[in-house]
Amino acid sequence: MGRVRQTYIKRLAKDLVDSDNKEFSEDFDENKEILGETGEFNSKRLRNRVAGYIVRLKTRGN
């Protein structure tokens, strides 16, 4: 069984994808770089978790 992501990570990722859908891709490293450039994330762990969930959203077609 996998790990459950917290609601705030899901909500943040969905809001980012809804606002800039064309900017993000299905590649984790590209999404990580895009999120790093925004300066919104203070910790690498939070940035990486959001980038990973964005990949999941994009592969599902949302």
PyMOL commands that set and color helices and strands:
alter all, ss='L'
color gray80, all
select helices_A, chain A and resi 7-19+28-38+44-60
alter helices_A, ss='H'
color red, helices_A
deselect
rebuild
show_as cartoon
